């Protein structure tokens, strides 16, 4: 795969994952669970999003 195609598809996939996880975390925290009930999920979601961004950078942006 060329560098440009890898960069574009990686960015689109990572962005979709971040939007989905962010929306899920927001709906859990603002819904029935409340902020304190959704806090553990929010922390896990932040860690997962950070790992996804790092993997995008490692696989697509950084030149090996």
Helices and strands as residue ranges (DSSP letters): H 3-30, H 34-56, I 57-61
